[in-house]
Amino acid sequence: MARIFAELEQATREQFDHGDLPEWLADPVFHVARHPSAYEGKEYLVEVLLDQVREYDVYAEAGCCKWAYDHEDIVRTLRWLEEGQE
């Protein structure tokens, strides 16, 4: 499952460097990508997060149809990942 964490880091880097992913949102995603042992058993949520980062669009809610993910989706998934963490 290390592959999913590497893909998450790569997608986050791409969206941060060349997309609109802000630093305040990229930083906690990088934390997840760089600490796979802290998220054992939550790989499904990491896959969801990866999809959200890949399809991130700052204007995802700005139309009649939601066709991408916005910051609220990513923050919600990060919160789910952190549940039960000490």
Backbone atoms as SQL, in Angstrom:
CREATE TABLE atoms (id INTEGER PRIMARY KEY, chain TEXT, resi INTEGER, resn TEXT, atom TEXT, x REAL, y REAL, z REAL);
INSERT INTO atoms VALUES
  (1, 'A', 1, 'MET', 'N', 0.811, -1.204, 0.000),
  (2, 'A', 1, 'MET', 'CA', 0.000, 0.000, 0.000),
  (3, 'A', 1, 'MET', 'C', 0.852, 1.265, 0.000),
  (4, 'A', 2, 'ALA', 'N', 2.157, 1.127, 0.070),
  (5, 'A', 2, 'ALA', 'CA', 3.025, 2.314, 0.056),
  (6, 'A', 2, 'ALA', 'C', 2.838, 3.111, -1.231),
  (7, 'A', 3, 'ARG', 'N', 2.439, 2.428, -2.296),
  (8, 'A', 3, 'ARG', 'CA', 2.232, 3.082, -3.583),
  (9, 'A', 3, 'ARG', 'C', 1.199, 4.206, -3.488),
  (10, 'A', 4, 'ILE', 'N', 0.112, 3.977, -2.761),
  (11, 'A', 4, 'ILE', 'CA', -0.952, 4.981, -2.659),
  (12, 'A', 4, 'ILE', 'C', -0.450, 6.252, -1.971),
  (13, 'A', 5, 'PHE', 'N', 0.435, 6.087, -1.006),
  (14, 'A', 5, 'PHE', 'CA', 0.975, 7.254, -0.309),
  (15, 'A', 5, 'PHE', 'C', 1.940, 8.029, -1.204),
  (16, 'A', 6, 'ALA', 'N', 2.713, 7.309, -2.004),
  (17, 'A', 6, 'ALA', 'CA', 3.608, 7.963, -2.962),
  (18, 'A', 6, 'ALA', 'C', 2.799, 8.708, -4.023),
  (19, 'A', 7, 'GLU', 'N', 1.717, 8.104, -4.482),
  (20, 'A', 7, 'GLU', 'CA', 0.853, 8.761, -5.459),
  (21, 'A', 7, 'GLU', 'C', 0.202, 10.004, -4.862),
  (22, 'A', 8, 'LEU', 'N', -0.174, 9.912, -3.590),
  (23, 'A', 8, 'LEU', 'CA', -0.767, 11.066, -2.912),
  (24, 'A', 8, 'LEU', 'C', 0.227, 12.219, -2.843),
  (25, 'A', 9, 'GLU', 'N', 1.464, 11.921, -2.496),
  (26, 'A', 9, 'GLU', 'CA', 2.471, 12.985, -2.434),
  (27, 'A', 9, 'GLU', 'C', 2.698, 13.594, -3.821),
  (28, 'A', 10, 'GLN', 'N', 2.775, 12.759, -4.835),
  (29, 'A', 10, 'GLN', 'CA', 3.008, 13.249, -6.194),
  (30, 'A', 10, 'GLN', 'C', 1.842, 14.122, -6.675),
  (31, 'A', 11, 'ALA', 'N', 0.618, 13.680, -6.450),
  (32, 'A', 11, 'ALA', 'CA', -0.556, 14.447, -6.881),
  (33, 'A', 11, 'ALA', 'C', -0.655, 15.766, -6.125),
  (34, 'A', 12, 'THR', 'N', -0.331, 15.733, -4.843),
  (35, 'A', 12, 'THR', 'CA', -0.372, 16.956, -4.039),
  (36, 'A', 12, 'THR', 'C', 0.682, 17.937, -4.518),
  (37, 'A', 13, 'ARG', 'N', 1.880, 17.441, -4.799),
  (38, 'A', 13, 'ARG', 'CA', 2.947, 18.303, -5.318),
  (39, 'A', 13, 'ARG', 'C', 2.526, 18.941, -6.639),
  (40, 'A', 14, 'GLU', 'N', 1.917, 18.144, -7.505),
  (41, 'A', 14, 'GLU', 'CA', 1.472, 18.650, -8.807),
  (42, 'A', 14, 'GLU', 'C', 0.417, 19.749, -8.640),
  (43, 'A', 15, 'GLN', 'N', -0.575, 19.490, -7.806),
  (44, 'A', 15, 'GLN', 'CA', -1.645, 20.476, -7.603),
  (45, 'A', 15, 'GLN', 'C', -1.136, 21.723, -6.875),
  (46, 'A', 16, 'PHE', 'N', -0.182, 21.545, -5.974),
  (47, 'A', 16, 'PHE', 'CA', 0.367, 22.682, -5.243),
  (48, 'A', 16, 'PHE', 'C', 1.252, 23.531, -6.147),
  (49, 'A', 17, 'ASP', 'N', 2.120, 22.886, -6.914),
  (50, 'A', 17, 'ASP', 'CA', 3.063, 23.613, -7.774),
  (51, 'A', 17, 'ASP', 'C', 2.411, 24.182, -9.028),
  (52, 'A', 18, 'HIS', 'N', 1.468, 23.444, -9.615),
  (53, 'A', 18, 'HIS', 'CA', 0.938, 23.831, -10.919),
  (54, 'A', 18, 'HIS', 'C', -0.573, 24.033, -10.946),
  (55, 'A', 19, 'GLY', 'N', -1.226, 23.776, -9.837),
  (56, 'A', 19, 'GLY', 'CA', -2.675, 23.958, -9.759),
  (57, 'A', 19, 'GLY', 'C', -3.003, 25.069, -8.782),
  (58, 'A', 20, 'ASP', 'N', -4.154, 24.962, -8.177),
  (59, 'A', 20, 'ASP', 'CA', -4.616, 25.989, -7.244),
  (60, 'A', 20, 'ASP', 'C', -4.656, 25.523, -5.796),
  (61, 'A', 21, 'LEU', 'N', -4.041, 24.378, -5.490),
  (62, 'A', 21, 'LEU', 'CA', -4.088, 23.857, -4.125),
  (63, 'A', 21, 'LEU', 'C', -3.272, 24.764, -3.214),
  (64, 'A', 22, 'PRO', 'N', -3.924, 25.397, -2.234),
  (65, 'A', 22, 'PRO', 'CA', -3.201, 26.325, -1.358),
  (66, 'A', 22, 'PRO', 'C', -2.319, 25.592, -0.343),
  (67, 'A', 23, 'GLU', 'N', -1.324, 26.289, 0.141),
  (68, 'A', 23, 'GLU', 'CA', -0.375, 25.700, 1.093),
  (69, 'A', 23, 'GLU', 'C', -1.069, 25.204, 2.353),
  (70, 'A', 24, 'TRP', 'N', -2.047, 25.968, 2.859),
  (71, 'A', 24, 'TRP', 'CA', -2.726, 25.579, 4.101),
  (72, 'A', 24, 'TRP', 'C', -3.459, 24.254, 3.947),
  (73, 'A', 25, 'LEU', 'N', -3.799, 23.887, 2.710),
  (74, 'A', 25, 'LEU', 'CA', -4.466, 22.619, 2.456),
  (75, 'A', 25, 'LEU', 'C', -3.475, 21.538, 2.045),
  (76, 'A', 26, 'ALA', 'N', -2.425, 21.933, 1.331),
  (77, 'A', 26, 'ALA', 'CA', -1.413, 20.965, 0.891),
  (78, 'A', 26, 'ALA', 'C', -0.626, 20.400, 2.072),
  (79, 'A', 27, 'ASP', 'N', -0.293, 21.233, 3.044),
  (80, 'A', 27, 'ASP', 'CA', 0.542, 20.782, 4.169),
  (81, 'A', 27, 'ASP', 'C', -0.017, 19.568, 4.904),
  (82, 'A', 28, 'PRO', 'N', -1.296, 19.561, 5.312),
  (83, 'A', 28, 'PRO', 'CA', -1.797, 18.358, 5.994),
  (84, 'A', 28, 'PRO', 'C', -1.896, 17.139, 5.076),
  (85, 'A', 29, 'VAL', 'N', -2.086, 17.361, 3.787),
  (86, 'A', 29, 'VAL', 'CA', -2.116, 16.234, 2.849),
  (87, 'A', 29, 'VAL', 'C', -0.711, 15.646, 2.708),
  (88, 'A', 30, 'PHE', 'N', 0.305, 16.525, 2.622),
  (89, 'A', 30, 'PHE', 'CA', 1.690, 16.041, 2.603),
  (90, 'A', 30, 'PHE', 'C', 1.994, 15.237, 3.866),
  (91, 'A', 31, 'HIS', 'N', 1.470, 15.668, 4.998),
  (92, 'A', 31, 'HIS', 'CA', 1.696, 14.943, 6.251),
  (93, 'A', 31, 'HIS', 'C', 1.168, 13.514, 6.142),
  (94, 'A', 32, 'VAL', 'N', -0.023, 13.361, 5.614),
  (95, 'A', 32, 'VAL', 'CA', -0.591, 12.019, 5.434),
  (96, 'A', 32, 'VAL', 'C', 0.301, 11.200, 4.502),
  (97, 'A', 33, 'ALA', 'N', 0.690, 11.781, 3.386),
  (98, 'A', 33, 'ALA', 'CA', 1.487, 11.058, 2.395),
  (99, 'A', 33, 'ALA', 'C', 2.828, 10.606, 2.957),
  (100, 'A', 34, 'ARG', 'N', 3.386, 11.369, 3.867),
  (101, 'A', 34, 'ARG', 'CA', 4.727, 11.091, 4.382),
  (102, 'A', 34, 'ARG', 'C', 4.735, 10.258, 5.657),
  (103, 'A', 35, 'HIS', 'N', 3.556, 9.901, 6.161),
  (104, 'A', 35, 'HIS', 'CA', 3.470, 9.104, 7.393),
  (105, 'A', 35, 'HIS', 'C', 2.501, 7.933, 7.217),
  (106, 'A', 36, 'PRO', 'N', 2.797, 7.029, 6.279),
  (107, 'A', 36, 'PRO', 'CA', 1.849, 5.938, 5.996),
  (108, 'A', 36, 'PRO', 'C', 1.565, 5.040, 7.192),
  (109, 'A', 37, 'SER', 'N', 2.517, 4.835, 8.068),
  (110, 'A', 37, 'SER', 'CA', 2.268, 3.940, 9.201),
  (111, 'A', 37, 'SER', 'C', 1.214, 4.503, 10.153),
  (112, 'A', 38, 'ALA', 'N', 1.047, 5.801, 10.159),
  (113, 'A', 38, 'ALA', 'CA', 0.038, 6.423, 11.029),
  (114, 'A', 38, 'ALA', 'C', -1.381, 6.211, 10.499),
  (115, 'A', 39, 'TYR', 'N', -1.492, 5.771, 9.254),
  (116, 'A', 39, 'TYR', 'CA', -2.816, 5.633, 8.640),
  (117, 'A', 39, 'TYR', 'C', -3.102, 4.205, 8.196),
  (118, 'A', 40, 'GLU', 'N', -2.444, 3.245, 8.834),
  (119, 'A', 40, 'GLU', 'CA', -2.726, 1.834, 8.552),
  (120, 'A', 40, 'GLU', 'C', -4.185, 1.546, 8.856),
  (121, 'A', 41, 'GLY', 'N', -4.808, 0.801, 7.985),
  (122, 'A', 41, 'GLY', 'CA', -6.216, 0.472, 8.160),
  (123, 'A', 41, 'GLY', 'C', -7.145, 1.544, 7.612),
  (124, 'A', 42, 'LYS', 'N', -6.584, 2.656, 7.143),
  (125, 'A', 42, 'LYS', 'CA', -7.396, 3.737, 6.590),
  (126, 'A', 42, 'LYS', 'C', -7.029, 4.009, 5.133),
  (127, 'A', 43, 'GLU', 'N', -6.508, 2.987, 4.467),
  (128, 'A', 43, 'GLU', 'CA', -6.070, 3.156, 3.085),
  (129, 'A', 43, 'GLU', 'C', -7.217, 3.569, 2.164),
  (130, 'A', 44, 'TYR', 'N', -8.426, 3.098, 2.468),
  (131, 'A', 44, 'TYR', 'CA', -9.567, 3.504, 1.650),
  (132, 'A', 44, 'TYR', 'C', -9.729, 5.024, 1.672),
  (133, 'A', 45, 'LEU', 'N', -9.605, 5.622, 2.861),
  (134, 'A', 45, 'LEU', 'CA', -9.727, 7.078, 2.960),
  (135, 'A', 45, 'LEU', 'C', -8.570, 7.783, 2.269),
  (136, 'A', 46, 'VAL', 'N', -7.402, 7.176, 2.288),
  (137, 'A', 46, 'VAL', 'CA', -6.260, 7.757, 1.583),
  (138, 'A', 46, 'VAL', 'C', -6.531, 7.741, 0.079),
  (139, 'A', 47, 'GLU', 'N', -7.149, 6.678, -0.418),
  (140, 'A', 47, 'GLU', 'CA', -7.524, 6.627, -1.833),
  (141, 'A', 47, 'GLU', 'C', -8.554, 7.699, -2.169),
  (142, 'A', 48, 'VAL', 'N', -9.506, 7.911, -1.283),
  (143, 'A', 48, 'VAL', 'CA', -10.497, 8.971, -1.484),
  (144, 'A', 48, 'VAL', 'C', -9.787, 10.322, -1.527),
  (145, 'A', 49, 'LEU', 'N', -8.877, 10.546, -0.589),
  (146, 'A', 49, 'LEU', 'CA', -8.122, 11.794, -0.548),
  (147, 'A', 49, 'LEU', 'C', -7.318, 11.999, -1.823),
  (148, 'A', 50, 'LEU', 'N', -6.704, 10.938, -2.312),
  (149, 'A', 50, 'LEU', 'CA', -5.944, 11.016, -3.558),
  (150, 'A', 50, 'LEU', 'C', -6.846, 11.466, -4.712),
  (151, 'A', 51, 'ASP', 'N', -8.014, 10.870, -4.831),
  (152, 'A', 51, 'ASP', 'CA', -8.948, 11.280, -5.887),
  (153, 'A', 51, 'ASP', 'C', -9.354, 12.739, -5.723),
  (154, 'A', 52, 'GLN', 'N', -9.597, 13.153, -4.499),
  (155, 'A', 52, 'GLN', 'CA', -9.995, 14.536, -4.243),
  (156, 'A', 52, 'GLN', 'C', -8.889, 15.519, -4.614),
  (157, 'A', 53, 'VAL', 'N', -7.652, 15.180, -4.289),
  (158, 'A', 53, 'VAL', 'CA', -6.536, 16.055, -4.629),
  (159, 'A', 53, 'VAL', 'C', -6.358, 16.117, -6.147),
  (160, 'A', 54, 'ARG', 'N', -6.427, 14.978, -6.800),
  (161, 'A', 54, 'ARG', 'CA', -6.279, 14.944, -8.261),
  (162, 'A', 54, 'ARG', 'C', -7.346, 15.787, -8.962),
  (163, 'A', 55, 'GLU', 'N', -8.560, 15.758, -8.429),
  (164, 'A', 55, 'GLU', 'CA', -9.691, 16.455, -9.060),
  (165, 'A', 55, 'GLU', 'C', -10.022, 17.769, -8.350),
  (166, 'A', 56, 'TYR', 'N', -9.085, 18.313, -7.577),
  (167, 'A', 56, 'TYR', 'CA', -9.321, 19.554, -6.840),
  (168, 'A', 56, 'TYR', 'C', -9.548, 20.715, -7.790),
  (169, 'A', 57, 'ASP', 'N', -10.539, 21.513, -7.468),
  (170, 'A', 57, 'ASP', 'CA', -10.796, 22.736, -8.218),
  (171, 'A', 57, 'ASP', 'C', -11.375, 23.755, -7.251),
  (172, 'A', 58, 'VAL', 'N', -10.740, 24.886, -7.178),
  (173, 'A', 58, 'VAL', 'CA', -11.169, 25.924, -6.248),
  (174, 'A', 58, 'VAL', 'C', -12.597, 26.387, -6.544),
  (175, 'A', 59, 'TYR', 'N', -13.061, 26.218, -7.784),
  (176, 'A', 59, 'TYR', 'CA', -14.404, 26.635, -8.179),
  (177, 'A', 59, 'TYR', 'C', -15.377, 25.465, -8.326),
  (178, 'A', 60, 'ALA', 'N', -15.122, 24.375, -7.646),
  (179, 'A', 60, 'ALA', 'CA', -15.934, 23.164, -7.800),
  (180, 'A', 60, 'ALA', 'C', -17.400, 23.389, -7.467),
  (181, 'A', 61, 'GLU', 'N', -17.691, 24.296, -6.575),
  (182, 'A', 61, 'GLU', 'CA', -19.076, 24.542, -6.160),
  (183, 'A', 61, 'GLU', 'C', -19.729, 25.685, -6.934),
  (184, 'A', 62, 'ALA', 'N', -19.019, 26.264, -7.900),
  (185, 'A', 62, 'ALA', 'CA', -19.482, 27.494, -8.542),
  (186, 'A', 62, 'ALA', 'C', -20.321, 27.249, -9.780),
  (187, 'A', 63, 'GLY', 'N', -21.242, 26.400, -9.729),
  (188, 'A', 63, 'GLY', 'CA', -22.084, 26.158, -10.891),
  (189, 'A', 63, 'GLY', 'C', -23.302, 25.374, -10.473),
  (190, 'A', 64, 'CYS', 'N', -24.030, 24.929, -11.443),
  (191, 'A', 64, 'CYS', 'CA', -25.235, 24.171, -11.125),
  (192, 'A', 64, 'CYS', 'C', -24.912, 22.731, -10.742),
  (193, 'A', 65, 'CYS', 'N', -23.755, 22.251, -11.170),
  (194, 'A', 65, 'CYS', 'CA', -23.388, 20.856, -10.912),
  (195, 'A', 65, 'CYS', 'C', -21.996, 20.796, -10.282),
  (196, 'A', 66, 'LYS', 'N', -21.852, 19.938, -9.329),
  (197, 'A', 66, 'LYS', 'CA', -20.535, 19.756, -8.709),
  (198, 'A', 66, 'LYS', 'C', -19.785, 18.715, -9.520),
  (199, 'A', 67, 'TRP', 'N', -18.712, 19.116, -10.193),
  (200, 'A', 67, 'TRP', 'CA', -17.981, 18.224, -11.083),
  (201, 'A', 67, 'TRP', 'C', -16.544, 17.979, -10.637),
  (202, 'A', 68, 'ALA', 'N', -16.161, 18.541, -9.484),
  (203, 'A', 68, 'ALA', 'CA', -14.812, 18.348, -8.945),
  (204, 'A', 68, 'ALA', 'C', -14.908, 18.424, -7.428),
  (205, 'A', 69, 'TYR', 'N', -13.763, 18.371, -6.761),
  (206, 'A', 69, 'TYR', 'CA', -13.716, 18.460, -5.303),
  (207, 'A', 69, 'TYR', 'C', -13.158, 19.809, -4.895),
  (208, 'A', 70, 'ASP', 'N', -13.667, 20.331, -3.798),
  (209, 'A', 70, 'ASP', 'CA', -13.163, 21.597, -3.292),
  (210, 'A', 70, 'ASP', 'C', -12.494, 21.396, -1.936),
  (211, 'A', 71, 'HIS', 'N', -12.095, 22.502, -1.327),
  (212, 'A', 71, 'HIS', 'CA', -11.369, 22.421, -0.056),
  (213, 'A', 71, 'HIS', 'C', -12.192, 21.766, 1.047),
  (214, 'A', 72, 'GLU', 'N', -13.493, 21.957, 1.050),
  (215, 'A', 72, 'GLU', 'CA', -14.331, 21.361, 2.093),
  (216, 'A', 72, 'GLU', 'C', -14.304, 19.838, 2.029),
  (217, 'A', 73, 'ASP', 'N', -14.284, 19.286, 0.831),
  (218, 'A', 73, 'ASP', 'CA', -14.215, 17.826, 0.675),
  (219, 'A', 73, 'ASP', 'C', -12.904, 17.290, 1.235),
  (220, 'A', 74, 'ILE', 'N', -11.807, 17.955, 0.910),
  (221, 'A', 74, 'ILE', 'CA', -10.482, 17.510, 1.369),
  (222, 'A', 74, 'ILE', 'C', -10.373, 17.650, 2.881),
  (223, 'A', 75, 'VAL', 'N', -10.836, 18.752, 3.431),
  (224, 'A', 75, 'VAL', 'CA', -10.786, 18.958, 4.885),
  (225, 'A', 75, 'VAL', 'C', -11.604, 17.888, 5.599),
  (226, 'A', 76, 'ARG', 'N', -12.763, 17.551, 5.068),
  (227, 'A', 76, 'ARG', 'CA', -13.612, 16.520, 5.677),
  (228, 'A', 76, 'ARG', 'C', -12.889, 15.169, 5.696),
  (229, 'A', 77, 'THR', 'N', -12.262, 14.804, 4.584),
  (230, 'A', 77, 'THR', 'CA', -11.542, 13.529, 4.524),
  (231, 'A', 77, 'THR', 'C', -10.348, 13.543, 5.465),
  (232, 'A', 78, 'LEU', 'N', -9.635, 14.652, 5.537),
  (233, 'A', 78, 'LEU', 'CA', -8.520, 14.754, 6.489),
  (234, 'A', 78, 'LEU', 'C', -9.021, 14.570, 7.924),
  (235, 'A', 79, 'ARG', 'N', -10.170, 15.140, 8.235),
  (236, 'A', 79, 'ARG', 'CA', -10.744, 14.994, 9.578),
  (237, 'A', 79, 'ARG', 'C', -11.062, 13.526, 9.859),
  (238, 'A', 80, 'TRP', 'N', -11.638, 12.828, 8.878),
  (239, 'A', 80, 'TRP', 'CA', -11.935, 11.405, 9.054),
  (240, 'A', 80, 'TRP', 'C', -10.646, 10.599, 9.263),
  (241, 'A', 81, 'LEU', 'N', -9.597, 10.968, 8.555),
  (242, 'A', 81, 'LEU', 'CA', -8.319, 10.270, 8.716),
  (243, 'A', 81, 'LEU', 'C', -7.729, 10.474, 10.108),
  (244, 'A', 82, 'GLU', 'N', -7.971, 11.629, 10.674),
  (245, 'A', 82, 'GLU', 'CA', -7.394, 11.953, 11.982),
  (246, 'A', 82, 'GLU', 'C', -8.201, 11.397, 13.138),
  (247, 'A', 83, 'GLU', 'N', -9.433, 10.968, 12.898),
  (248, 'A', 83, 'GLU', 'CA', -10.248, 10.402, 13.968),
  (249, 'A', 83, 'GLU', 'C', -9.538, 9.189, 14.554),
  (250, 'A', 84, 'GLY', 'N', -9.426, 9.189, 15.868),
  (251, 'A', 84, 'GLY', 'CA', -8.775, 8.085, 16.554),
  (252, 'A', 84, 'GLY', 'C', -7.260, 8.203, 16.627),
  (253, 'A', 85, 'GLN', 'N', -6.694, 9.246, 16.023),
  (254, 'A', 85, 'GLN', 'CA', -5.232, 9.455, 16.104),
  (255, 'A', 85, 'GLN', 'C', -4.922, 10.126, 17.436),
  (256, 'A', 86, 'GLU', 'N', -3.851, 9.751, 18.023),
  (257, 'A', 86, 'GLU', 'CA', -3.394, 10.362, 19.280),
  (258, 'A', 86, 'GLU', 'C', -2.128, 11.119, 19.033);
